[in-house]
């Protein structure tokens, strides 16, 4: 009886583990990385967003202590994230919101970076992502 119970438990465990790899497949994404600086100094905690120029899926990243970022693309309404960006043309925005300076739910928190970089039309940054390798994009901001 013990061996039958053990066999059933191991069989169920095998089915459960075997099912973990099954699931949706997602389009290929390609690495995008870079560094955000303001007047030559690294910017920590900045949000970098790649907005598709046409129809498509955007992606985003957040800078670390050294100003470095990598982007991720969200799938399934943000339930799944994959590193990198889908192939395509992107306009790039950069902002750093002052969550400590927020004045309530009615107003957006202030942006600590020059406002031109928060708008894809005025940031001056763009990127084309293709399947042929890494894409590095440094974002030197000026005040």
Beta strands, then each sheet from edge to edge (+ up, - down):
strand 1: 32-38
strand 2: 41-42
strand 3: 47-52
strand 4: 59-62
strand 5: 68-70
strand 6: 72-75
strand 7: 80-83
strand 8: 88-95
strand 9: 126-129
strand 10: 135-136
strand 11: 139-141
sheet 1: 2+ 1- 5+
sheet 2: 2+ 1- 10-
sheet 3: 2+ 1- 11-
sheet 4: 4+ 3- 8+ 9-
sheet 5: 6+ 7-
end
